Amino acid sequence: MKSQKELMVIAVQDLIFCRQNIFDNIVNLALAGELSHLADAVDIGEKYEFTLNHFRGLKDNNVNALIQMCELIEGQIPVLMDENDIDITELNFNI
């Protein structure tokens, strides 16, 4: 049986993964909607890194709701890590 700390490490990793999935949905929704003009601006094989700031101020209510969800998760991760004495080195980012 895993200890409470081990379970919290897993929970934090899951939150990080969840936040990334939500962010991916923000990108996809924005590029299919308000930012559709950018979808053709990047060639196949090219990489571009978006941040939440790229999507702030969009009128799409769905994008804005997902931004709020990302921000909530981002705010809680360090709180949970601090409360459970989890060091960043304990997290596995290759999951």
Secondary structure as GFF3:
##gff-version 3
##sequence-region A 1 95
A	DSSP	alpha_helix	4	32	.	.	.	ID=ss1
A	DSSP	alpha_helix	36	39	.	.	.	ID=ss2
A	DSSP	three_ten_helix	52	54	.	.	.	ID=ss3
A	DSSP	alpha_helix	61	83	.	.	.	ID=ss4
A	DSSP	three_ten_helix	88	90	.	.	.	ID=ss5
###
